[in-house]
Amino acid sequence: MHTYRLALIGFGNVGQGLATVLRDYGPTISGQHGADFRIVAVNTARRGRIYNPDGIDPGQLLQAYSDTKRIDSMAAPYSGWDVQRVIRESNADVVVEMTSSDLLTGQPATDYIRAAIAQDRHVITTNKGPVALFYPELAAMAAERGVRLGVEGTVMGGTPVLRVGRELLAAAGVLRIQGILNGTTNYILTRMADGESYESALREAQKKGYAETNPSADVDGYDAAAKIVILSNLLLGIPLKMDNVEREGIGNLTTRDIVRAQQVSEVWKLVAWVERTTDMVKASVRPIRLPQAHPLAGISGATNAVTFVTKLLGEVTIVGPGAGRVETGYAILSDLLDIHQRSTL
């Protein structure tokens, strides 16, 4: 049995999802894979900071947070350590970085990741900012230090699109990647197709927790652009940057636009795509009309989908949840298992 001690930076929906997975399936995972993933530190900006080198029970952690909305209501030998001290002085083998994404600077998450790699700790992140802005640098740094950088949860939550693309489709010759990569906008467009106005559909999305109070990252296309940059970097080997992606959001679409598309058996979708040609790379995020027979046309609600256009297999489409507490928690678990498998080769 191999034990991996985890330091969680952030304990929002994703961190709680990981703790739920470990609470409910930890013994099964240990039995099947010979790996014990043990939380030893949890650090949040406003909900407390605790460290127990012997381990923190995930069920008790979730209960403490549910009861008090704080994690430091749970007894622990050490509390109040900031992130950098946890990275420097804790006994964690893996730093799981889950802070809010900043798609302009990637901070402070990028500095946390750099510090953890410099301390020879594996890093897993669900944060799109550092990966979209600095992945080549961070990956090279991790390779030099002999540690793993797991990023599966940055695109389509727990749906293993990055691993499928990197491992199973690598020899198929991926020419183009296109997809519905933002669940919030897809939910809004689905509701508009049902007759809702943009404003009403947005309010519904906010009420359900799909959209933030300030929904700009989603509805203006920034989130989808970051994900297409990540896909380009990891799967095509193209060092795309956010500024290289032509971007248009869904804010200008009206009910009339939706109806006109329906009249000719088409639907509006916010589609992100990147394509390598012989002399250039093109990438964009914009709303387009798709015929109902298109693989992406039937993707409704908050669901995401990616289509790989390949030389050998033609089009391969993967459909799955693009977000969700347990779903993204599972993405972290998949990266943890990858670390374990590579460590035991």
C-alpha positions in Angstrom: 0.0 0.0 0.0 1.4 3.4 -1.0 0.3 6.4 1.0 0.0 9.8 -0.7 -0.4 12.8 1.6 -2.5 15.6 0.2 -2.4 19.4 0.9 -5.6 21.0 -0.4 -5.3 24.6 -1.4 -8.9 25.7 -1.5 -12.0 23.9 -0.2 -14.9 25.1 -2.4 -17.0 22.9 -4.5 -14.1 21.0 -6.0 -12.3 20.4 -2.7 -15.5 19.2 -1.1 -16.1 17.0 -4.1 -12.7 15.4 -3.7 -13.3 14.9 0.1 -16.7 13.3 -0.8 -15.1 10.9 -3.2 -12.4 10.0 -0.6 -15.0 9.6 2.2 -17.3 7.4 0.1 -14.9 5.4 -2.0 -11.5 5.7 -0.3 -11.4 2.1 1.0 -12.5 0.7 -2.4 -9.8 2.8 -4.1 -7.2 1.5 -1.7 -8.3 -2.1 -2.2 -8.4 -1.9 -6.0 -5.3 0.3 -6.6 -3.1 -0.2 -3.6 -3.0 3.6 -2.9 -4.2 5.4 0.2 -4.8 9.1 -0.5 -4.8 10.9 2.8 -5.6 14.6 3.3 -3.1 16.2 5.7 -3.7 20.0 5.2 -6.5 22.2 4.0 -6.0 25.9 3.4 -8.7 28.4 2.5 -8.7 32.2 2.2 -11.7 32.8 4.5 -12.8 29.4 6.0 -9.8 28.5 8.0 -6.5 26.6 7.7 -5.6 23.3 9.4 -2.7 20.8 9.2 -2.5 17.4 10.7 0.6 15.4 9.6 -1.2 12.2 10.6 -4.2 12.8 8.4 -7.6 14.5 8.4 -10.7 12.3 8.1 -12.6 13.5 5.0 -16.0 12.7 6.5 -15.3 14.7 9.6 -13.9 17.6 7.5 -17.1 17.7 5.4 -19.2 17.6 8.6 -17.3 20.4 10.3 -17.7 22.5 7.2 -21.4 21.7 6.9 -22.0 22.6 10.5 -20.0 25.8 10.8 -18.9 26.8 7.3 -15.4 26.7 8.6 -12.8 24.0 8.5 -10.8 25.2 11.6 -13.8 24.2 13.8 -12.2 20.7 13.4 -9.5 19.9 15.9 -6.0 19.8 14.4 -2.4 20.0 15.8 -1.6 23.1 13.6 -3.7 25.9 12.3 -3.3 29.2 10.6 -0.4 28.2 8.3 -0.4 30.2 5.0 -0.1 28.4 1.7 3.6 29.0 1.3 4.3 27.5 4.7 2.1 24.5 4.0 4.1 24.0 0.8 7.5 24.4 2.5 6.9 22.7 5.8 4.1 20.2 5.7 4.7 16.5 4.9 2.4 16.6 1.8 3.5 14.6 -1.2 0.9 16.2 -3.5 -0.4 19.8 -3.5 -3.9 20.0 -4.9 -4.4 23.6 -6.0 -8.1 24.6 -6.4 -8.3 28.3 -5.9 -10.4 30.6 -8.2 -9.2 31.0 -11.7 -7.7 34.3 -12.9 -7.5 34.2 -16.6 -5.6 37.5 -16.9 -2.6 36.8 -14.6 -3.0 33.2 -13.4 -2.2 34.4 -9.9 -1.8 33.6 -7.0 -2.2 30.0 -8.2 0.8 30.0 -10.5 3.1 31.0 -7.7 1.7 28.2 -5.5 2.3 25.7 -8.3 5.9 26.9 -8.9 6.6 26.8 -5.2 5.3 23.3 -4.8 7.2 22.0 -7.8 10.4 23.6 -6.4 9.8 21.6 -3.2 9.6 18.4 -5.3 6.0 17.9 -4.6 3.5 16.6 -7.2 0.9 19.2 -8.2 -2.7 18.7 -9.3 -4.7 21.7 -10.3 -8.2 22.4 -11.6 -7.4 26.0 -12.1 -7.5 27.1 -15.8 -5.5 30.3 -15.3 -2.0 28.8 -14.7 -2.5 26.1 -17.3 -3.8 28.4 -20.0 -1.2 31.0 -19.4 1.9 29.1 -18.3 1.6 25.4 -19.0 4.8 24.9 -21.1 6.9 26.6 -18.3 5.2 24.6 -15.5 5.4 21.3 -17.3 9.1 21.8 -18.1 9.7 22.7 -14.5 7.9 19.6 -13.2 9.8 17.4 -15.7 13.1 18.8 -14.5 12.2 18.2 -10.8 10.9 14.7 -11.6 7.4 15.4 -10.3 3.9 15.2 -12.0 1.7 18.1 -13.0 -1.9 16.9 -13.2 -4.4 19.1 -15.0 -7.3 16.8 -16.1 -9.9 18.8 -14.2 -9.2 22.0 -16.1 -11.3 21.0 -19.1 -14.7 19.2 -18.9 -14.5 18.5 -15.2 -14.4 14.7 -14.6 -14.8 13.7 -18.2 -11.3 12.5 -19.2 -11.0 14.4 -22.4 -7.3 15.4 -21.9 -6.2 11.8 -21.0 -8.2 10.4 -24.0 -6.6 13.0 -26.3 -3.1 12.6 -25.0 -3.0 8.8 -24.6 -5.6 7.2 -26.8 -5.8 9.5 -29.8 -2.2 10.6 -29.9 -1.4 8.2 -32.8 -4.6 9.0 -34.7 -3.4 12.3 -35.9 -5.5 15.0 -34.4 -6.1 17.8 -36.9 -8.8 19.9 -35.3 -10.5 20.1 -31.9 -13.9 21.7 -31.5 -16.4 21.6 -28.8 -19.0 23.0 -26.4 -16.7 23.7 -23.5 -18.8 26.0 -21.3 -21.8 24.5 -19.5 -23.2 27.9 -18.4 -23.6 29.3 -22.0 -24.9 25.9 -23.2 -27.5 25.9 -20.5 -28.6 29.5 -21.4 -28.8 28.7 -25.1 -30.8 25.5 -24.4 -33.3 27.6 -22.3 -33.5 30.2 -25.0 -34.3 27.4 -27.5 -37.2 26.5 -25.2 -38.6 30.1 -25.4 -36.8 31.9 -22.6 -35.2 35.3 -23.1 -31.4 35.7 -22.7 -31.9 37.7 -19.4 -34.3 35.1 -18.0 -32.1 32.2 -18.9 -29.1 33.9 -17.4 -31.0 34.4 -14.1 -31.9 30.7 -14.1 -28.3 29.8 -14.6 -27.2 32.0 -11.7 -29.9 30.6 -9.5 -28.8 27.0 -10.3 -25.1 27.9 -9.6 -24.0 27.5 -13.2 -23.2 31.2 -13.6 -21.5 33.6 -11.2 -23.0 37.0 -10.1 -20.6 38.5 -12.7 -21.0 36.0 -15.6 -18.6 37.7 -18.0 -16.0 34.8 -17.9 -18.7 32.5 -19.2 -21.0 34.5 -21.4 -18.2 36.6 -23.1 -16.3 33.4 -24.0 -13.2 33.8 -21.8 -13.7 30.4 -20.1 -14.1 28.5 -23.3 -11.1 30.3 -24.8 -8.9 29.3 -21.9 -10.0 25.7 -22.4 -9.3 25.7 -26.1 -5.8 27.1 -25.3 -5.3 24.2 -22.8 -6.4 21.7 -25.4 -4.1 23.2 -28.0 -1.1 23.2 -25.7 -1.6 19.7 -24.4 -3.0 17.8 -27.4 -1.7 19.5 -30.4 1.6 20.7 -29.0 0.8 24.3 -30.1 1.8 27.0 -27.6 -1.4 29.0 -28.1 -2.1 32.0 -25.9 -5.4 33.6 -25.0 -4.7 36.6 -27.3 -4.4 34.2 -30.2 -8.1 33.1 -29.8 -10.7 35.1 -31.6 -13.5 35.5 -29.1 -17.2 36.4 -29.2 -19.7 35.7 -26.5 -23.5 35.0 -26.6 -24.7 38.4 -25.2 -25.9 39.7 -28.5 -28.1 36.7 -29.4 -31.8 37.4 -29.2 -34.9 35.2 -29.1 -35.5 36.2 -32.8 -32.1 34.7 -33.7 -33.0 31.5 -31.9 -36.3 31.2 -33.7 -34.8 31.9 -37.1 -32.4 29.1 -36.7 -35.1 26.7 -35.5 -37.1 27.5 -38.6 -34.4 25.9 -40.8 -33.7 23.1 -38.4 -30.6 24.6 -36.8 -29.5 25.5 -33.3 -27.2 28.1 -31.8 -24.1 26.8 -29.9 -21.1 28.6 -28.5 -18.4 26.5 -30.2 -14.6 26.7 -29.4 -12.2 25.3 -31.9 -8.5 25.1 -32.8 -7.1 23.8 -36.1 -3.6 23.3 -37.4 -3.1 23.9 -41.1 0.1 23.6 -43.2 1.1 27.2 -42.6 -0.9 28.5 -39.6 -3.0 27.8 -36.5 -6.5 29.1 -36.2 -8.5 29.2 -33.0 -11.8 30.9 -32.0 -14.8 30.9 -29.7 -18.0 32.2 -31.1 -21.7 31.4 -31.3 -22.6 29.6 -34.6 -25.6 27.9 -36.1 -25.3 24.1 -36.4 -27.6 21.8 -38.3 -29.5 19.4 -36.1 -27.6 16.4 -37.5 -24.2 17.9 -36.2 -22.7 15.9 -33.3 -22.7 19.0 -31.1 -26.2 20.2 -31.9 -27.9 17.8 -29.5 -25.7 18.7 -26.5 -28.2 20.4 -24.1 -28.2 21.9 -20.7 -24.9 22.2 -18.8 -23.4 19.2 -20.6 -20.1 19.6 -22.5 -18.7 17.8 -25.6 -15.5 17.7 -27.6 -15.1 16.5 -31.2 -11.6 15.4 -32.3 -11.1 15.5 -36.0 -8.4 12.9 -36.8 -6.5 11.5 -39.8 -7.1 7.8 -38.9 -10.5 7.7 -37.1 -12.4 10.6 -38.6 -14.5 12.4 -36.0 -14.5 11.2 -32.4 -16.9 12.9 -30.0 -16.7 12.7 -26.2 -19.8 13.9 -24.2 -19.9 14.4 -20.4 -20.4 16.7 -17.5 -18.3 19.8 -17.8 -18.5 20.8 -14.1 -20.0 19.6 -10.8 -18.7 19.0 -7.3 -18.1 15.3 -7.4 -17.4 15.2 -11.1 -14.4 17.5 -10.8 -13.4 15.8 -7.6 -13.2 12.7 -9.7 -10.9 14.5 -12.1 -8.5 15.0 -9.2 -8.7 11.4 -8.3 -7.9 10.4 -11.8 -4.7 12.5 -11.7 -3.9 11.0 -8.3 -4.2 7.5 -9.7 -2.0 8.5 -12.6 0.7 9.7 -10.2 0.4 6.4 -8.4 0.6 4.3 -11.5 3.7 6.1 -12.8 5.3 6.0 -9.4 5.0 2.2 -9.2 6.2 1.4 -12.7 
